[in-house]
Amino acid sequence: MQPNYRNYTGNYPQQQQMATPARRGPGPIVHPQHAAAQQYPNANASASMQAQQRAEADRREKMRRVAKNPTDKNMPEGVEDMCIGDGVARYRELRDVERTLDATMMRKKLDVMDSKHHSRASRHGTLRVWISNTAENQPWQSSAMDADAFDFDSDTNATYRVRLQGRLLDEPADEGLEAEDDDDDDDEDRDADADTDEDSKPKPAPKPKQLSHYFTAITIDFDRAKSLQPDNFTQIEWKRPDNPTAKESNFSELEFERKGDENINITVNLQRYQNPEIFRLSKPLAELLDTDEEDRAGVLMGIWEYARAQHLQQDDDERKFACDAKLKALFGGQDSFYFPNLPQLIKPHLSTLPPIQLQYTIRVDKEHIAPSPESGKKPSEPTIYDIQVALEDPMQPLFQDILRRPDSIQTLQEIQKIDEQLVLLMGAIGQSKAKHAFFTSMAKDPVTFYKRWLSSQKRDLEVLLGEATRGGGEDVSGEEWRRGGADGVWGSDVAKESVALWLARQNIKAHA
């Protein structure tokens, strides 16, 4: 069995000539680093893994340092007795005002967020959709074709092109089938006026939403078997990309071209875009809520209000609700349910809304597509549909602007820096207070102060060396040390345990 050697470049002795395909022209030039990366892929993977580990270690170290930073902004107790003036009292009043202001702002922000998520402004608009088609190279369009001559070597194929357009009726450009290129003229007009004063210009109106903004998927089904299709296509599908700024997710018209010389029926399926998503309710749930379509939050709120109105909430556990006849039919006959389990219970009763279906017949015959002298083709008369679509709540952009203002981020960063300075300042005041207490106590009674200070230092040294035998009070001058009996210090469990440990240590030293 011959071993498989790598085909490295260079003059190496070969024991056997192998038949290799001839290279025509110079090959691509590979950078030495790239060549090394191709030869040693594991080295690059290891280096990348080490870099990720270092980055993770740095991140954890930074979080640890941030967690260890002091955060206390309160004034230490007793500072007001050492300061001249009312600075401490004014600082505490400012802290109280700050807490009140923070609580008010947080409450207002939560109210705005609640209004944003529970806004149910029922605004709908009419989306008009035009569907038309053109035909090219059809048999009746080829005037030079000889009916008696069967020439199958021609490269021309009979094709048709279908165009689907849609715009809101309340938009200014909804009266015809304008192309998307009309926006370029507006861009040129704006560029021509760029030298004018920008402050004097009014804010440009927001661009109207296009056809693709109202749907998550568009599919076109052909009413013909796949084997009878000339190009083996039976469905055309478009899905909204994850990136909302992609070119594929912003269009006002959709075109496709296929081969064919016969009329064919198609069905355009439009899956509506809804935020939040609205579901079709099952029959028991629809009878309970008196509606056929609702979003998930509306269903939960409706069941909650119904259970509270029927006094089904249990007294021993407010999360538990009893089931009446309607709820038993909804939840499979169970006698009670817990409200936290409600999202799982209603899941079988929610189904996706069916798509909007538009029927259209692609006509390629001469009666419906009249040829023109210039191009030889003309679009057929469009089929028009009006669709009711949900419009965006006008309050949502205002809420978004309030919650995520660009200048608020900078303000919060400045407030954070001031808070960090306050924390450092309170720490410095606490240290100054400790120094003040130290020197004040020493000045009042130096002898007693030094005795206590030396005793404390001795105690700390014994604790560090592991030689401490008492639990504090080195002078043993307290009444509890002189009193005996079961109520005294010597009769406590701590004293007994300490004596036992001391005796055990002495026995160990004796045997050693």
N, C-alpha and C positions, 0 to 999 in steps of 0.2 A: 504493500500500500504506500503510495507516494505521499509524503507530507505536503501540506499546503503552505507555501511560503508567501509572505507579503510581497507585493510588487513594489519595492522601494526603488526610488530613482537613484541612479549612480551606476558605476561600472563594477559589478561584482562577478566573480567567476561563477559560471553556470556549468553544471555537469550535463545538462540536457537542454536542447533547444525546444522551446514551447511555441506553439503556433498562437500568436497574438494578433489582434486586429491592428492594422496600420493606422498611425495617428496622422491626421492631415492638419498641418499647420501647428503653430506653437500652442501649448496648453496654457491654462490660467496660471498667473503668478501667485503663489501662496506665501503670505507673510510668515516669517519664522515662528512668530508667536502663535499664529493660527495653526501652523503645522504641528507645533508642540501640543496645542490644545486638542488637535485631532488624534495625535498619537497617545496622549495621556489624558483621556477624559475624566478619569477618576481624580486626578490631581486638581482639576478645576472644581469638581464637585466638592472635594475636601476643603479647598480654600474658601469656597462659598459658604459651606457649612460652618467653618471656623469664624468667618466674618459675621454670620448670623448669630452665633453663640456669643461673640464679643459684644455685638449690639444689644442682645438681650441682657447680658450681664451689666452693661452700662445703664440700661434702662432701669433694671432692678436696683442698682446702686443709687441712681438718682431718686427713685421713689422712696428708698429707705432714708435718704438724707432729708427729703421733703417731709416724711412722716416724723422724723426726729426734731424738726424745727419747732420752736415754741409758737404757740398760737394764742396765748392769754393776753388780752388787751385790757383787762380790768386793772384798776388802780389798787395796789396793795393796801391792806387794812392798816390803819394807824399812821398813814402818811400825812393826813390832814393835821395831826397834832404837831408835826415837825415843820410844816410849811407856813410861810407868811402870806396872808391873803386868802382868797376864795378860789384859787385855781383848781384844787382837787374837786370841790363841789361843782364847779362849772364843767369840769371834764366829765363827771358822772352824769350831770344833766344832759350833756351832749350824747353820751352813750345811751341814755334812755330814749332820747329823740331818735337816735340812729336805729335802735331796735324797733321803735314804733313805725318809722318810715320803711324799714326793710319788711316788716310784717304787712304793711299796707300795700307796698309794691308787689310783694309775692302774692297776696290775695287778689289784687287786680290782674296780675299776669295769669293766675289760674282761672279767673273768670273769663278772660279773653280767650284762653286756650279751650275752655269748656264751650264757649260760644262758637269758636272756630270748628270744633269737632262735632258739635250738635246742631249746627246751622242747617236748616231744612228749607231753604228758600226755593220754592217750587217755580222755577223759571224754565220755560221751554221755548224753543224756537223751531222754525220750519226749515229743514234742510232740503233743498231741491236738487234732485239728481237727474242728470241727462245721460242717456245711453244712446249712442249712435255708432255706425260702422261705415267703412268705405271698402271698396273691392278693387282689386288690381289683377290684370292678366286673366280675366275671366274669358271664357270662349266667345261670348258676345262682344267683348271689348277688342278682340284681335281682328281688325278689319282686313288685314292682309293674309289671313289664313285661308288656305284652299281646302274646302270641305272634302274634295276627292283625293287629296294627297295626305297620306298618313305619315307625318314626320314626327317620330318619337325622339329625335335627337335634340330637340329644342331644350334650352336650359330654363325657359320661363315656366313658372308654376303659378297656378291660380291661388291667390291669397286674399285674405280679408283682414282688416284692422279695425278693432273695436276700441272705442273711447268711452270712458266713464268719468263724468265730471260732477262736482257737487259744491254748492255754496249756500250760505244762509240767505234767506229772502230779504232780511233787513239790512244786508250789506249793500253798499253802493254799486258793487259790480256784479249784481245778480240777474241782470236782465238779459244776458246773452251767454254765449259760450266763449268767453275770452280765454286766451291762452295764458300760461304762467309767465311768459316773457314780458307781459305788460308791466311787471314790477321793475324791470330794468329801466324803463323810461322814468319811473319815479325816482330811481336811484340817481340817474343823470341829472334830473332837475334839482335834487338835493345837493349834488356835488357842485352845481353851478352857483348855488347860493351859499357856498361854504365860507366865503369871505365876509359875510355880513356878521353883525354882532350876535354872538351866540346867546347872550343874556336876554336880548330883546325877542328872541324866537320863542314861540310857545312850545310846550312839550309835545313831542310827536305822539299822535294817537296810537294806542297799541294795535299791532297787526291782528287782523281777524283770524280766527282759527280756520285751518284748512280742512279738507275732507278727511285726511288721515287722523286728525285729532279726535274725531268722534267715534272711531272704531278701533278695536284691538286686532281684528282679523278680517280679511276680505277673501272669500273663495268664490270661484266661478266654476260651476259644474256644467258639462256638456251633455246634452240628451242624446248620446250616441255611444255605442260600445267602443271600447278601446281598439279592438281589431279593425273597426271601420274608419278610425281616424287616420288621415294620411301621415301625421307626424307622431302618432301614438300618445297623444296628450288627451286626457279626459278631465283634468282639473287644473286650475290656476289658483295659487294660494299666495297671500301676503299676510305676514304677521308683524305686529309692531315690535321694532327692535328695543332692546333694553336701554340703549342710549337715546334719550329723547331729542338730542340735537343732531342726530344722524340725518343725512340727506334722505335716506329711505323712509324715515318716519315723518316727513313733512312734504306733502304734495296735495294738490287740489284736483288732479286728474290722473287716471290710470289707463294705460294703453297696452294692448297686446296684439300680436299678429300671428295668424295661423294659416295653414294651407287648407284650401277647400273651395269647391265650386258648386256647392249645394247649400240651400238654406238649412239652418240648424238652430234649435232652441237651446238657450242657456238659462241658468239660474244664478243670480248674483246673491250670495249670502253675506250679510253685513252683521258682524258681531259687535254689539255696542260697547263703548268704553264708559265705565261708570266708576266713580270714586266718591264714596265707598260703593262696593259692588252690591247690586240689587239682585235678589234671588226670587225664583218662582216658588211659592209656598204650597205645601201639600193641602189637601182638602180639609183635614181636621184643624190645621194651623190657620188656614185662611178663614174658616168659620169662627175661630176663636178671636182673631185680630180684625175680622171684617175687612180684609184686603187680600188681594191675590199676589202682590209683589211688595217686598220690603227688604231693607238691608239687615245685616246681622244685629247691629245695635238696636234698631227699631223693634226687631223681634224680641230681644231680651227685655227691653223696656216695656213692651206691650204685655208680655207674660207677667212681669213684675207688677205692673199696675193692675192687671186682672186679678192676680192672687191677693194683692192688698185690698182691692175693692170687695172681694168675696170673703175677707177675713180668714184666709187660709194659713196665715203665718202662725207658727207654733210659739207658745209662750216660753217654753223651756229652752228653745234654740231658735233664734231669729233667722238663721240661715235655712231652716227647714220649713217646708210648706206642705200642707195636706193637698191631696188631689181630689177634685170633685169629678163629676161625670165627664166634662169636657177635657180636663187634664188627664184623666185615666185613658180616654180614647187617644189622646196625643202621645202619652208616654207608655203605651203598652199595658195598661191596667195596673200599674203600680200605685200604691196607696199614698206615697209621699215622695218628695224629691228635695235635694239640697240645691240651693241656688248656685253655688260654685260649680256644680256639675251640669248646669243648664246648657252651656255651649256645646257639650258633647251630646246632650239629649236631643237638641233641635237639629243637629247636623243631618240626620236622615230625612228631615222635612224640608230641606233647602236644596233646590236644583237650579242649575244655570239657566238663564233666560234663553229661549230659542233665538236664533239669528233672524234678522229681517231678510225676507226673500223677495227679490225683484226678478220678474220674468221678462225675458227679452228674446226676440227672434232675429238672428243674424240673416239679413236678406242680401243675396248677391245677384238677384235677377235684375233684368233690365228695367222692369216696371217700377222698381223702388229706388234704383240708383241711376239717375239720369246723367249721362256723360257730358262733360263740358269740352269745348273745343281746345282749351288750353292744356289741361292736364289729363283729360280723359277719365276723370273720376270725380265724384262728388259725394259728400256724406249723405246718408239717408236721413229721412226725417227722424229727429230724436224722440225717444220714448221718455216721458217725464214722470218722475215720482216725487211726491212730497212726504218727507219723513219727519216725525216729531222727535227732536233730540233735546236732551237736558243741557241747559246752559250753566256756565260757572256762576257761582254766587258772587255778586259784586263786592261783598264784604270780605271775601277771602283774601284778596290782595292787600286790603287795608290791615287785616289782622296780621298777615305775614310781615308787612312793613313795620307794624308795632312790635312784634315779637323779635324780629331780626333786623334791627336798624344797624347800619354800618358804624354810626358814631357811638352807639351804646357799647360796642365791644371795646373801643378805645377808652371810653369812660370807665368801664369795669377794670381794665388793666391799670389805669391810674389809681383807682380806689384800692386795688390789691397792693400796689406799691406803697401807698400811704398806710395801709394796714400793717404791712411788714415793718415799716418804720415805727409805728406805734408799739408793736410787739417788742422791738428792740429797746425802745424808750422805757416801756414798763419794766423790762428786765433790768435795765440800768437803775431805775428808781428803786426796785426791790433790793439790789445790791447796796445802794447808798443807804437805804433804810437799815439794812443789817449792820453796816459799818457804824451808823449813827447810834444804834442800840448798843453795839459793842463798846464804843468809846464813852457813851453816857454811863453805862453800868460801871465801867472802870473808874470813871471820874468820881462817882458817888462814894464807893467803898473799895479802894484799890486792893486792900489785903484780902477781904472776903472774895472779891472777884478773881484774884489770882489763885486762891486756894481752889475755888470751884473750877476754874479753867484748867489748872494742872490735874485735878482729879478727873475731869472729863477727858483730857488728853491721855492720861494713864489708862482709863477705861477703854478708850479707842485702841490704844496700843495692845492691851490684853486681848481684845476681841480679834485684832488682826493676827496676833501670834497664837491664838487658840488657847490662851491661858485664863480666860475669864471664868470665874467660878460663881459669880453672883449675878443676879438679874437686874442690877442697877442699885443706886443708893449706896455708894461706897462708904459713906460715913456711918451707916447703920444707926442713924439717930432717930428714925421714925418710931412711932409707938407700936406699929405692927411687928417690928423686929424684937422688941422687948417683951411682947405679950406671948405667952405660951398657950398650950391647949390646942383643941381641934380648930379653933377659929383663928389661930395665929398663922404666921407665915411658915413656921417650921412644921406644922402639921398638914400642909397642903400637899396635893399630889405632885406639884412641880418640885417642891423641896425634896420629897421622897425620891423622885426620879433623879434629881441632881445628885443626891447623896449616893444613890446606887451606882450612878455613872462614875462618881469620884472614887468609890471603893473598888469598882471594877478596874479603873485605871491604876490604882495603887497595887492591885494584885498582879496586873500585867507587868508593872515595873519590878515587883518583887521577884517574879519568876524569870524575868529577863536577866 
